[in-house]
Each structure stands twice: as C-alpha cells, then as structure tokens.
Amino acid sequence: MSNLIEELKKLVESKETYPYLKFGAKFALDIEESDYTPNDILHKAGLSSSYQAEINKGISIYNYLNCT
C-alpha cells in the first residue's frame, strides 16, 4: 500500500488537474486487488476522505474502458 500512497501524494503535489480521478483510473486494478479501500489509502496519505468519490469515479472509468 505504501506504493499507492506515494503515487497519490506525487499526483496531488504535481498540481495536475483531477489528481484523484487520475489516480483511481491509473491504479484501479491495484486498488481493487488490495485489501484497502480508497478511503483507507486517503487516510494513510493524510488526505481528506471527501476525495473518495473522485477515486471511485476513476476506478469506474477504468472498468468501463476495459469492460471489466
């Protein structure tokens, strides 16, 4: 999980637009295969749980585009 936390922090610090959505789409499989929820990852990264919906949207986009 530490890898996911580091990647999330990098995206947030990069000041890119929609970092939480991008994180969810990019790491959807890693998140789904882990024992952790997006909220768990946000909490461990010291970020607000209010961004959980954005990560979930990214995961949904990934699943839609890959028909999984």
Backbone bond lengths (Angstrom), bond angles and torsions (degrees), N, CA, C in turn:
res aa  C-N    CA-C-N  psi(-1)  N-CA   C-N-CA  omega(-1)  CA-C   N-CA-C  phi
1 M - - - 1.456 - - 1.524 111.03 -
2 S 1.307 117.45 -26.70 1.460 119.15 -178.34 1.529 111.52 -60.67
3 N 1.340 117.15 -32.27 1.452 121.14 176.96 1.535 110.23 -63.32
4 L 1.321 117.05 -43.09 1.471 120.89 179.11 1.525 110.81 -64.21
5 I 1.312 116.34 -40.70 1.467 120.40 179.76 1.527 110.06 -63.63
6 E 1.335 116.52 -44.69 1.461 120.07 179.17 1.525 111.38 -61.67
7 E 1.322 117.16 -42.70 1.466 120.97 -179.68 1.525 111.23 -65.72
8 L 1.315 116.74 -39.92 1.462 120.29 178.11 1.521 110.64 -63.68
9 K 1.312 116.56 -46.17 1.468 120.15 179.17 1.527 111.44 -60.81
10 K 1.350 117.14 -40.68 1.464 120.83 178.50 1.524 111.26 -60.43
11 L 1.327 116.08 -44.87 1.464 119.44 -179.69 1.521 111.23 -64.03
12 V 1.321 116.98 -43.52 1.465 120.87 -179.19 1.527 110.37 -64.28
13 E 1.319 116.48 -43.36 1.468 120.76 -178.70 1.525 112.90 -70.95
14 S 1.329 117.40 -19.64 1.467 120.94 -178.41 1.526 112.54 -73.69
15 K 1.311 116.42 -11.39 1.471 122.59 -179.71 1.533 112.32 64.21
16 E 1.331 116.79 20.79 1.460 120.44 174.91 1.520 108.61 -69.26
17 T 1.325 115.85 158.79 1.455 119.21 176.13 1.532 109.25 -77.43
18 Y 1.299 116.16 145.77 1.465 124.42 177.75 1.528 113.97 53.71
19 P 1.317 119.20 49.88 1.475 119.55 -176.14 1.529 113.45 -63.32
20 Y 1.324 117.83 -34.15 1.466 120.00 -176.87 1.526 110.50 -72.88
21 L 1.309 116.13 -38.76 1.457 121.67 177.31 1.530 110.09 -64.27
22 K 1.317 116.63 -45.49 1.465 121.42 178.45 1.524 110.87 -62.65
23 F 1.316 116.89 -41.51 1.461 121.25 178.84 1.528 109.73 -59.94
24 G 1.326 116.80 -46.86 1.465 120.42 -179.95 1.515 112.34 -60.52
25 A 1.330 116.67 -41.75 1.461 120.42 -179.51 1.527 111.48 -70.53
26 K 1.312 116.90 -41.96 1.467 121.29 -176.33 1.526 112.56 -70.33
27 F 1.320 116.15 -37.55 1.470 119.92 -174.80 1.531 112.81 -113.39
28 A 1.313 116.84 25.51 1.466 121.33 -177.14 1.523 112.33 -54.90
29 L 1.314 117.06 -48.99 1.469 119.72 -178.51 1.520 111.68 -64.08
30 D 1.328 116.41 -42.59 1.470 119.74 178.88 1.526 110.92 -60.95
31 I 1.322 115.89 -41.56 1.465 120.22 -179.24 1.523 109.75 -67.62
32 E 1.334 116.99 -46.82 1.463 120.32 -177.58 1.527 112.46 -66.10
33 E 1.331 117.28 -32.15 1.461 120.20 -179.30 1.525 113.06 -84.34
34 S 1.322 116.81 -11.37 1.463 119.80 179.29 1.526 109.70 -85.95
35 D 1.302 114.96 171.52 1.463 120.61 177.15 1.526 111.07 -90.06
36 Y 1.329 116.84 9.66 1.459 121.27 -174.33 1.523 111.60 -111.57
37 T 1.308 115.00 146.70 1.462 120.88 175.95 1.526 108.61 -92.56
38 P 1.323 116.89 163.78 1.462 118.57 174.05 1.529 112.03 -54.65
39 N 1.321 116.65 -36.37 1.464 119.97 178.59 1.526 111.59 -64.39
40 D 1.333 117.18 -39.22 1.467 121.14 176.86 1.526 110.50 -60.78
41 I 1.320 116.28 -43.84 1.469 121.41 -178.65 1.520 110.03 -64.74
42 L 1.320 116.62 -45.53 1.467 120.43 178.46 1.525 110.71 -59.97
43 H 1.323 116.27 -45.10 1.467 120.85 -179.22 1.529 110.81 -60.30
44 K 1.334 116.42 -47.10 1.472 120.04 -179.12 1.527 111.77 -66.10
45 A 1.345 116.41 -27.04 1.472 120.53 178.51 1.523 111.75 -84.41
46 G 1.333 117.12 -4.30 1.460 120.95 179.89 1.520 113.22 75.51
47 L 1.340 115.90 27.52 1.464 120.77 -178.71 1.518 110.28 -112.12
48 S 1.305 116.24 161.16 1.460 122.03 -176.96 1.526 111.68 -67.08
49 S 1.312 115.95 137.96 1.466 120.60 178.10 1.527 111.98 -70.13
50 S 1.326 117.19 -9.49 1.461 119.85 179.30 1.530 111.97 -65.67
51 Y 1.330 117.29 -15.60 1.464 120.95 179.05 1.527 112.56 -86.62
52 Q 1.312 117.15 0.76 1.457 120.87 -179.79 1.525 111.25 -59.23
53 A 1.306 117.91 -38.88 1.465 121.19 179.90 1.524 111.17 -62.01
54 E 1.323 117.06 -37.37 1.465 120.61 179.55 1.532 111.20 -67.58
55 I 1.313 116.81 -40.38 1.467 120.07 177.11 1.521 109.56 -65.03
56 N 1.321 116.79 -42.36 1.468 120.17 178.50 1.524 111.66 -62.19
57 K 1.322 117.34 -36.60 1.471 120.61 176.40 1.523 110.02 -63.52
58 G 1.317 117.26 -42.23 1.465 120.88 177.70 1.519 111.78 -60.91
59 I 1.324 116.63 -42.14 1.466 121.46 177.50 1.529 109.93 -62.52
60 S 1.314 116.50 -42.48 1.464 120.80 179.10 1.528 111.69 -63.40
61 I 1.314 116.67 -40.50 1.465 120.54 177.56 1.526 109.94 -62.51
62 Y 1.323 116.28 -45.47 1.463 120.14 177.99 1.525 110.18 -57.52
63 N 1.321 116.67 -48.84 1.462 120.83 -178.28 1.531 111.14 -62.86
64 Y 1.312 117.15 -39.30 1.475 120.53 179.17 1.532 110.41 -64.65
65 L 1.325 116.56 -46.71 1.465 119.76 -177.78 1.521 112.93 -68.45
66 N 1.315 116.60 -26.81 1.462 121.00 -179.54 1.507 112.68 -103.95
67 C 1.326 116.86 3.74 1.469 122.85 176.74 1.518 112.26 51.20
68 T 1.329 116.12 45.00 1.470 119.04 178.16 1.500 110.36 -103.85
